[in-house]
Amino acid sequence: MNIVDKLEILADAAKYDVACTSSGVDRGARRGQLGNALAAGCCHSFTPDGRCISLLKVLMTNVCVYDCAYCVNRASNDVARVAFTPRELADLTISFYRRNYIEGLFVSSGVIKSPDYTTELMIETLRILRDEYGFRGYIHAKAVPGTSPELIDRLGHLADRMSVNLELPSQKSLALLCPQKRKQQLLAPMRQIRDSMAEDADTRALMRKNTTYYS
């Protein structure tokens, strides 16, 4: 299957993932690198100067090991299954950026093989964008419940924003509609993201307090 066919399927499947309306990131362009990110930069939001910021909103794959009753990508649903390789998605993002179609990326995913394997694919995609292409535009990544803390941390250092789908509010409802999932799997990455944000804020405050300026 070619890239255009994959994009058509995986972009359509991504419409069910909730995105935010502001990136919260303000990063300027840099000579020799690509892109920038503005604080109002997510999913057809508008910058203070009136520009519309567009994202490529797509799934890494719609393959999923889970069979959640409410999900269009559930394992038992009869849909075409496709997946981007990290290189394909990174190249596609840059190709769209250079054509001025987008200024950033929103990437989520079904769970292929395992949460850790899926997250490793997302990490490699973002690594190619950041390190090989020098892409400084906005990236929003969906954390996959059940992923190990070390991989969540690596993904967080490459993305500008992370979020987690809180699919159902209680273990009782999960057992009814998503018997393969546990409430703790959903809450753990949310807590880790929250705690990491607080830690980074404390670190920045400490650095500002201890900085000495010389004339």
C-alpha positions in Angstrom: 0.0 0.0 0.0 1.4 3.4 -0.9 1.8 6.4 1.4 -1.2 8.3 0.1 -3.5 5.3 0.8 -2.0 4.9 4.3 -2.5 8.6 4.9 -6.2 8.5 3.9 -6.9 5.6 6.3 -4.9 6.8 9.3 -5.8 10.5 9.0 -9.5 9.5 9.0 -9.0 7.2 12.0 -7.3 10.0 13.9 -10.4 12.2 13.9 -11.6 10.4 17.1 -8.6 11.5 19.1 -9.2 14.7 21.0 -6.6 17.5 20.5 -6.1 20.7 22.3 -6.6 24.2 20.8 -3.3 25.7 21.9 0.3 24.4 21.8 1.4 26.4 24.8 4.8 26.6 23.1 6.6 29.6 21.7 9.8 28.8 19.8 11.2 30.8 17.0 12.9 29.7 13.8 16.6 29.0 13.8 19.1 29.3 10.9 19.7 26.0 9.2 16.7 24.3 10.8 13.0 23.9 9.9 9.8 25.3 11.4 8.7 27.1 14.5 6.0 26.8 17.1 3.7 29.5 18.5 1.6 29.4 21.7 -1.6 29.3 19.7 -0.5 26.5 17.4 -2.8 23.5 17.4 -5.4 22.1 15.0 -6.5 25.1 13.0 -5.9 27.6 15.8 -5.0 31.2 15.1 -1.9 33.2 16.1 -2.1 36.8 17.4 -1.2 38.0 13.9 -4.2 36.2 12.4 -2.4 33.2 10.9 -4.1 29.8 10.9 -1.8 27.0 12.2 -2.6 23.6 10.8 -1.4 20.2 12.0 -1.0 16.8 10.3 -3.3 14.8 12.7 -2.7 11.1 12.1 -2.4 7.7 13.7 0.9 5.8 13.6 -1.2 2.7 13.0 -4.8 1.6 13.3 -3.6 -1.9 14.2 -4.6 -2.7 17.8 -4.3 -5.6 20.1 -7.2 -4.4 22.2 -10.9 -5.0 21.5 -12.6 -2.1 23.2 -16.3 -2.2 22.3 -16.6 1.6 21.6 -13.5 1.9 19.4 -13.6 1.9 15.6 -10.0 0.5 15.6 -10.9 -2.5 17.9 -9.3 -5.8 17.0 -12.5 -7.4 16.0 -13.7 -4.6 13.7 -13.4 -5.4 10.0 -11.4 -2.5 8.7 -8.3 -2.1 6.5 -5.2 -2.2 8.7 -2.2 -0.2 7.9 0.9 1.3 9.7 3.4 4.0 8.9 7.1 3.3 9.5 8.8 6.0 11.5 10.7 7.1 8.4 7.5 7.3 6.3 5.7 9.5 8.8 8.7 11.7 9.4 9.2 12.2 5.7 5.5 12.8 5.1 5.4 15.5 7.9 8.4 17.3 6.4 7.0 17.0 2.9 3.7 18.6 4.0 5.6 21.3 6.0 7.7 22.2 2.9 4.6 22.5 0.9 3.1 24.8 3.5 0.3 22.4 4.3 1.1 22.2 8.0 3.2 23.7 10.7 3.2 20.8 13.1 2.2 17.2 13.9 -0.4 15.5 16.1 0.4 11.8 16.4 -1.6 9.1 18.2 -1.8 5.3 17.6 -3.5 2.1 18.0 -1.5 -0.5 20.1 0.6 -2.6 17.8 2.2 -5.6 19.5 2.5 -3.8 22.9 2.3 -0.3 24.4 6.2 -0.2 24.6 6.6 -1.3 21.0 4.1 1.3 19.8 5.7 4.1 21.8 9.2 3.1 20.5 7.8 3.7 16.9 6.5 7.1 17.9 9.8 8.0 19.6 11.8 7.1 16.5 9.5 9.2 14.3 10.0 12.2 16.5 13.7 11.6 16.8 14.0 11.6 13.0 12.1 14.9 12.9 14.0 16.6 15.6 17.5 15.3 15.1 17.8 14.5 11.4 15.5 17.2 10.0 16.1 19.8 12.7 12.3 20.2 12.9 11.4 22.9 15.5 7.7 22.9 14.8 5.0 21.9 17.2 4.5 18.2 18.0 1.6 16.8 20.1 2.0 13.1 21.0 -0.6 10.8 22.6 0.9 8.7 25.4 -0.1 5.0 25.2 -1.5 3.6 28.4 0.7 0.8 29.7 3.9 2.2 28.4 7.0 1.9 30.7 7.9 5.2 32.4 11.3 5.4 30.7 9.7 5.5 27.3 7.1 8.0 28.4 9.9 10.2 29.5 11.8 9.9 26.2 8.7 10.7 24.2 8.0 13.7 26.4 11.5 15.1 25.7 10.8 15.1 22.0 7.2 16.4 22.0 5.9 19.8 22.9 2.7 18.5 24.4 1.6 15.1 25.6 -1.9 13.8 26.5 -3.6 10.6 27.4 -7.1 9.4 26.5 -9.0 8.8 29.7 -11.3 6.4 28.0 -13.7 5.4 30.7 -14.1 6.8 34.3 -14.1 3.6 36.4 -12.7 0.1 36.5 -16.3 -1.2 36.4 -17.0 0.5 33.0 -13.6 -0.6 31.7 -14.4 -4.2 32.7 -17.6 -4.0 30.7 -16.3 -2.4 27.5 -12.5 -2.8 27.7 -11.8 -6.0 29.6 -8.1 -6.0 28.6 -7.4 -2.7 30.2 -7.0 -1.6 33.8 -7.7 1.8 35.3 -4.1 2.1 36.6 -2.8 1.8 33.0 -4.7 5.0 32.1 -3.8 7.0 35.2 -0.1 6.1 35.4 1.1 8.1 32.4 -1.2 11.0 33.3 0.5 11.2 36.8 3.9 10.9 35.2 3.3 13.8 32.8 1.9 15.9 35.6 4.9 15.2 37.9 7.4 15.8 35.2 5.9 19.2 34.4 6.1 20.1 38.1 9.7 18.9 38.3 10.7 20.9 35.2 9.0 24.0 36.6 10.9 23.7 39.8 14.1 23.2 38.0 13.6 26.3 35.9 12.7 28.3 39.0 15.9 27.1 40.8 18.1 28.0 37.8 16.7 31.5 37.7 17.2 31.9 41.4 20.9 30.7 41.3 21.9 32.5 38.1 24.7 35.1 38.5 25.1 37.8 35.9 28.4 39.4 35.1 28.9 42.7 33.4 
